[in-house]
Amino acid sequence: MQNIIIILFVLIPVLLLMYYVNQRDTVEKEPILLIIIMMILGMASVYFSKQIWNFILSKLPEIEEELTNRNWYARILTSYGEIAFVEEMIKYLLLNIIIYRNRNYDYMYDGIVYSVAISLGFALVEGLEYGMGNDVAISLFRSILTIPMHMSYGVIMGYYLSKSKNSYENRLMYYRYTALLFPIVLHGTSDYLLSTVDNPIIYIVYALFVYIIALKRINELSRLDKRI
């Protein structure tokens, strides 16, 4: 029974957030099948990220040695390197390889839809892994805070990716880099706070800050959506 509750705690917010983001696409809805494919790829990216990080450690054993120390440097390396950089880089590559030049990516808001689909697919698998390994309370905490955080990283990545498709040549690379850099910084800071801060209020305030940024990006592109 506990496992069923944990699955629902993770699955329901993922579906509700995906539904919310998709509903804000008011000009032209994206193909449901393509959204599902991107969510499945997001789920698979959990496995990819682990394999890539293990490969990095096999080539750079000194990093693994540092991680065993569990000092402040190791926590930064884990938060911004293993977690944020690797995970967001995989999502970013999937978007660029599969979606960026896809004919269905023809409006500004579309970038948010596809990027959020990948992020929520990732959050679904990660949330189930953490939930099954812990208890209902942990699963509920992640549902309330970390699943929307993953959605927010996706919103920001998709927002700047769409900006790059709609910008002049001299601004294109700026937005392409920003689409990767901002989610890495926000994601890394989130995980660093989770691993170092004892007072949960600090993390909650940070999470609200990230949510506000993401909601503003959703509102902007939903309201001012245009063909790319």
C-alpha positions as a LaTeX table, in Angstrom:
\begin{tabular}{lrrr}
\hline
Residue & $x$ (\AA) & $y$ (\AA) & $z$ (\AA) \\
\hline
Met1 & 0.00 & 0.00 & 0.00 \\
Gln2 & 2.85 & 2.38 & 0.86 \\
Asn3 & 4.42 & 1.90 & $-2.58$ \\
Ile4 & 1.12 & 2.74 & $-4.27$ \\
Ile5 & 0.85 & 5.95 & $-2.23$ \\
Ile6 & 4.42 & 6.92 & $-3.15$ \\
Ile7 & 3.77 & 6.28 & $-6.84$ \\
Leu8 & 0.68 & 8.50 & $-6.70$ \\
Phe9 & 2.56 & 11.25 & $-4.82$ \\
Val10 & 5.11 & 11.34 & $-7.66$ \\
Leu11 & 2.90 & 10.63 & $-10.66$ \\
Ile12 & 0.05 & 13.05 & $-9.90$ \\
Pro13 & 2.14 & 16.26 & $-9.69$ \\
Val14 & 4.10 & 15.25 & $-12.82$ \\
Leu15 & 0.88 & 14.83 & $-14.80$ \\
Leu16 & $-0.74$ & 17.95 & $-13.36$ \\
Leu17 & 2.29 & 20.14 & $-14.10$ \\
Met18 & 2.59 & 18.77 & $-17.64$ \\
Tyr19 & $-1.12$ & 19.41 & $-18.16$ \\
Tyr20 & $-0.78$ & 22.97 & $-16.83$ \\
Val21 & 2.18 & 23.81 & $-19.08$ \\
Asn22 & 0.47 & 22.28 & $-22.11$ \\
Gln23 & $-2.77$ & 24.19 & $-21.43$ \\
Arg24 & $-0.89$ & 27.49 & $-21.46$ \\
Asp25 & 0.05 & 26.73 & $-25.09$ \\
Thr26 & $-2.89$ & 28.70 & $-26.46$ \\
Val27 & $-1.87$ & 29.26 & $-30.10$ \\
Glu28 & $-1.10$ & 25.78 & $-31.42$ \\
Lys29 & $-1.00$ & 22.60 & $-29.32$ \\
Glu30 & 1.95 & 20.26 & $-29.73$ \\
Pro31 & 1.47 & 16.63 & $-30.83$ \\
Ile32 & 0.69 & 14.53 & $-27.76$ \\
Leu33 & 2.78 & 11.66 & $-29.11$ \\
Leu34 & 5.86 & 13.90 & $-29.39$ \\
Ile35 & 5.33 & 15.17 & $-25.84$ \\
Ile36 & 5.10 & 11.57 & $-24.59$ \\
Ile37 & 8.27 & 10.65 & $-26.50$ \\
Met38 & 10.14 & 13.52 & $-24.87$ \\
Met39 & 8.88 & 12.46 & $-21.43$ \\
Ile40 & 10.08 & 8.91 & $-22.07$ \\
Leu41 & 13.48 & 10.23 & $-23.15$ \\
Gly42 & 13.54 & 12.30 & $-19.97$ \\
Met43 & 12.90 & 9.13 & $-17.99$ \\
Ala44 & 15.72 & 7.36 & $-19.84$ \\
Ser45 & 18.07 & 10.29 & $-19.18$ \\
Val46 & 18.21 & 9.25 & $-15.50$ \\
Tyr47 & 20.07 & 6.13 & $-16.62$ \\
Phe48 & 22.21 & 8.09 & $-19.10$ \\
Ser49 & 23.29 & 10.60 & $-16.45$ \\
Lys50 & 24.43 & 7.83 & $-14.10$ \\
Gln51 & 26.41 & 6.12 & $-16.83$ \\
Ile52 & 28.06 & 9.35 & $-17.96$ \\
Trp53 & 29.06 & 10.27 & $-14.40$ \\
Asn54 & 30.48 & 6.79 & $-13.81$ \\
Phe55 & 32.45 & 7.14 & $-17.03$ \\
Ile56 & 33.85 & 10.50 & $-15.87$ \\
Leu57 & 34.88 & 8.98 & $-12.54$ \\
Ser58 & 36.57 & 6.06 & $-14.30$ \\
Lys59 & 38.68 & 8.51 & $-16.33$ \\
Leu60 & 39.32 & 10.91 & $-13.43$ \\
Pro61 & 39.73 & 8.78 & $-10.28$ \\
Glu62 & 40.99 & 11.79 & $-8.34$ \\
Ile63 & 37.46 & 13.20 & $-8.47$ \\
Glu64 & 36.05 & 10.03 & $-6.90$ \\
Glu65 & 38.68 & 10.29 & $-4.17$ \\
Glu66 & 37.61 & 13.85 & $-3.41$ \\
Leu67 & 33.95 & 12.82 & $-3.24$ \\
Thr68 & 34.69 & 10.35 & $-0.44$ \\
Asn69 & 35.85 & 13.22 & 1.78 \\
Arg70 & 32.33 & 14.70 & 1.98 \\
Asn71 & 33.76 & 18.18 & 2.59 \\
Trp72 & 32.41 & 21.46 & 1.18 \\
Tyr73 & 34.40 & 21.02 & $-2.02$ \\
Ala74 & 32.99 & 17.54 & $-2.56$ \\
Arg75 & 29.46 & 18.79 & $-2.02$ \\
Ile76 & 29.94 & 21.55 & $-4.60$ \\
Leu77 & 31.40 & 19.05 & $-7.05$ \\
Thr78 & 28.48 & 16.68 & $-6.54$ \\
Ser79 & 25.79 & 19.37 & $-6.69$ \\
Tyr80 & 27.06 & 21.35 & $-9.67$ \\
Gly81 & 29.00 & 18.62 & $-11.48$ \\
Glu82 & 27.42 & 15.21 & $-11.02$ \\
Ile83 & 23.85 & 16.39 & $-10.53$ \\
Ala84 & 23.34 & 19.74 & $-12.27$ \\
Phe85 & 25.82 & 19.72 & $-15.14$ \\
Val86 & 25.41 & 16.11 & $-16.26$ \\
Glu87 & 21.63 & 16.01 & $-15.89$ \\
Glu88 & 20.93 & 19.35 & $-17.54$ \\
Met89 & 23.46 & 18.70 & $-20.30$ \\
Ile90 & 21.67 & 15.47 & $-21.27$ \\
Lys91 & 18.30 & 17.25 & $-21.37$ \\
Tyr92 & 19.84 & 20.06 & $-23.40$ \\
Leu93 & 21.37 & 17.66 & $-25.92$ \\
Leu94 & 18.09 & 15.78 & $-26.33$ \\
Leu95 & 16.28 & 19.05 & $-27.03$ \\
Asn96 & 18.85 & 20.15 & $-29.57$ \\
Ile97 & 19.13 & 16.82 & $-31.35$ \\
Ile98 & 15.45 & 15.87 & $-31.51$ \\
Ile99 & 13.38 & 19.04 & $-31.10$ \\
Tyr100 & 15.34 & 22.15 & $-32.08$ \\
Arg101 & 14.89 & 21.67 & $-35.84$ \\
Asn102 & 11.69 & 19.65 & $-35.64$ \\
Arg103 & 8.92 & 21.12 & $-37.82$ \\
Asn104 & 6.54 & 21.10 & $-34.84$ \\
Tyr105 & 8.82 & 23.52 & $-32.96$ \\
Asp106 & 7.43 & 26.53 & $-34.79$ \\
Tyr107 & 6.22 & 28.82 & $-31.97$ \\
Met108 & 8.08 & 30.40 & $-29.09$ \\
Tyr109 & 6.11 & 28.64 & $-26.36$ \\
Asp110 & 6.83 & 25.22 & $-27.89$ \\
Gly111 & 10.33 & 25.21 & $-26.40$ \\
Ile112 & 8.86 & 25.33 & $-22.90$ \\
Val113 & 6.45 & 22.45 & $-23.61$ \\
Tyr114 & 9.13 & 20.08 & $-24.90$ \\
Ser115 & 11.75 & 21.03 & $-22.35$ \\
Val116 & 9.30 & 20.59 & $-19.48$ \\
Ala117 & 8.29 & 17.19 & $-20.88$ \\
Ile118 & 11.91 & 16.01 & $-20.66$ \\
Ser119 & 12.38 & 17.49 & $-17.19$ \\
Leu120 & 9.19 & 15.97 & $-15.78$ \\
Gly121 & 10.05 & 12.59 & $-17.28$ \\
Phe122 & 13.35 & 12.80 & $-15.42$ \\
Ala123 & 11.61 & 13.95 & $-12.24$ \\
Leu124 & 9.18 & 11.04 & $-12.42$ \\
Val125 & 11.87 & 8.35 & $-12.38$ \\
Glu126 & 14.06 & 10.19 & $-9.89$ \\
Gly127 & 11.08 & 10.77 & $-7.58$ \\
Leu128 & 10.14 & 7.09 & $-7.66$ \\
Glu129 & 13.73 & 6.05 & $-6.91$ \\
Tyr130 & 13.94 & 8.35 & $-3.90$ \\
Gly131 & 10.42 & 7.51 & $-2.74$ \\
Met132 & 10.86 & 3.75 & $-2.86$ \\
Gly133 & 14.13 & 4.05 & $-0.98$ \\
Asn134 & 12.67 & 6.21 & 1.78 \\
Asp135 & 9.17 & 6.72 & 3.11 \\
Val136 & 5.91 & 8.50 & 2.35 \\
Ala137 & 7.02 & 11.72 & 4.05 \\
Ile138 & 10.14 & 11.98 & 1.87 \\
Ser139 & 8.10 & 11.25 & $-1.23$ \\
Leu140 & 5.56 & 13.93 & $-0.30$ \\
Phe141 & 8.36 & 16.46 & 0.27 \\
Arg142 & 9.82 & 15.78 & $-3.16$ \\
Ser143 & 6.39 & 15.99 & $-4.78$ \\
Ile144 & 5.70 & 19.40 & $-3.26$ \\
Leu145 & 9.13 & 20.92 & $-3.83$ \\
Thr146 & 11.55 & 19.09 & $-6.11$ \\
Ile147 & 9.23 & 17.97 & $-8.91$ \\
Pro148 & 8.10 & 21.58 & $-9.56$ \\
Met149 & 11.78 & 22.56 & $-9.38$ \\
His150 & 12.57 & 20.18 & $-12.24$ \\
Met151 & 9.68 & 21.67 & $-14.18$ \\
Ser152 & 11.13 & 25.14 & $-13.53$ \\
Tyr153 & 14.55 & 24.15 & $-14.90$ \\
Gly154 & 12.78 & 22.90 & $-18.01$ \\
Val155 & 10.81 & 26.12 & $-18.38$ \\
Ile156 & 13.95 & 28.23 & $-18.21$ \\
Met157 & 15.85 & 26.00 & $-20.64$ \\
Gly158 & 12.99 & 26.00 & $-23.13$ \\
Tyr159 & 12.47 & 29.74 & $-22.78$ \\
Tyr160 & 16.03 & 30.63 & $-23.74$ \\
Leu161 & 16.18 & 27.97 & $-26.42$ \\
Ser162 & 13.17 & 29.60 & $-28.08$ \\
Lys163 & 14.87 & 32.97 & $-27.72$ \\
Ser164 & 17.82 & 31.58 & $-29.65$ \\
Lys165 & 15.56 & 30.47 & $-32.52$ \\
Asn166 & 14.04 & 33.92 & $-32.70$ \\
Ser167 & 17.18 & 36.06 & $-32.33$ \\
Tyr168 & 19.67 & 37.61 & $-34.71$ \\
Glu169 & 22.98 & 35.88 & $-35.29$ \\
Asn170 & 24.89 & 38.01 & $-32.79$ \\
Arg171 & 22.50 & 36.99 & $-29.98$ \\
Leu172 & 21.87 & 33.38 & $-31.01$ \\
Met173 & 24.83 & 31.82 & $-29.21$ \\
Tyr174 & 24.22 & 33.94 & $-26.12$ \\
Tyr175 & 20.74 & 32.45 & $-25.73$ \\
Arg176 & 21.98 & 28.94 & $-26.60$ \\
Tyr177 & 24.55 & 29.11 & $-23.81$ \\
Thr178 & 22.08 & 30.71 & $-21.40$ \\
Ala179 & 19.58 & 27.90 & $-22.03$ \\
Leu180 & 22.14 & 25.49 & $-20.55$ \\
Leu181 & 23.95 & 27.67 & $-18.02$ \\
Phe182 & 20.95 & 29.03 & $-16.09$ \\
Pro183 & 19.38 & 25.60 & $-15.39$ \\
Ile184 & 22.78 & 24.26 & $-14.30$ \\
Val185 & 23.28 & 27.12 & $-11.82$ \\
Leu186 & 19.73 & 26.92 & $-10.45$ \\
His187 & 19.78 & 23.13 & $-10.23$ \\
Gly188 & 23.23 & 22.99 & $-8.66$ \\
Thr189 & 22.33 & 25.61 & $-6.06$ \\
Ser190 & 19.17 & 23.71 & $-5.21$ \\
Asp191 & 21.02 & 20.45 & $-4.56$ \\
Tyr192 & 23.80 & 22.22 & $-2.67$ \\
Leu193 & 21.27 & 23.80 & $-0.33$ \\
Leu194 & 19.56 & 20.43 & 0.20 \\
Ser195 & 22.88 & 18.84 & 1.17 \\
Thr196 & 24.22 & 21.62 & 3.42 \\
Val197 & 21.40 & 23.69 & 4.92 \\
Asp198 & 19.74 & 22.41 & 8.08 \\
Asn199 & 16.87 & 24.91 & 8.09 \\
Pro200 & 14.30 & 23.83 & 5.45 \\
Ile201 & 12.89 & 27.36 & 5.30 \\
Ile202 & 15.98 & 28.49 & 3.40 \\
Tyr203 & 15.41 & 25.87 & 0.72 \\
Ile204 & 11.69 & 26.63 & 0.54 \\
Val205 & 12.40 & 30.34 & 0.00 \\
Tyr206 & 14.88 & 29.46 & $-2.74$ \\
Ala207 & 12.36 & 27.10 & $-4.35$ \\
Leu208 & 9.71 & 29.83 & $-4.37$ \\
Phe209 & 12.20 & 32.18 & $-6.01$ \\
Val210 & 12.82 & 29.64 & $-8.81$ \\
Tyr211 & 9.07 & 28.98 & $-9.22$ \\
Ile212 & 8.39 & 32.70 & $-9.66$ \\
Ile213 & 11.05 & 32.98 & $-12.36$ \\
Ala214 & 9.59 & 29.98 & $-14.19$ \\
Leu215 & 5.98 & 31.21 & $-13.94$ \\
Lys216 & 6.99 & 34.60 & $-15.31$ \\
Arg217 & 8.63 & 32.89 & $-18.30$ \\
Ile218 & 5.51 & 30.79 & $-18.88$ \\
Asn219 & 3.25 & 33.83 & $-18.68$ \\
Glu220 & 5.45 & 35.85 & $-21.02$ \\
Leu221 & 5.66 & 33.29 & $-23.83$ \\
Ser222 & 2.06 & 32.19 & $-23.41$ \\
Arg223 & 0.82 & 35.76 & $-23.67$ \\
Leu224 & 3.23 & 36.89 & $-26.41$ \\
Asp225 & 3.54 & 33.64 & $-28.32$ \\
Lys226 & 4.50 & 34.01 & $-31.96$ \\
Arg227 & 5.76 & 31.96 & $-34.87$ \\
Ile228 & 9.51 & 31.42 & $-34.98$ \\
\hline
\end{tabular}
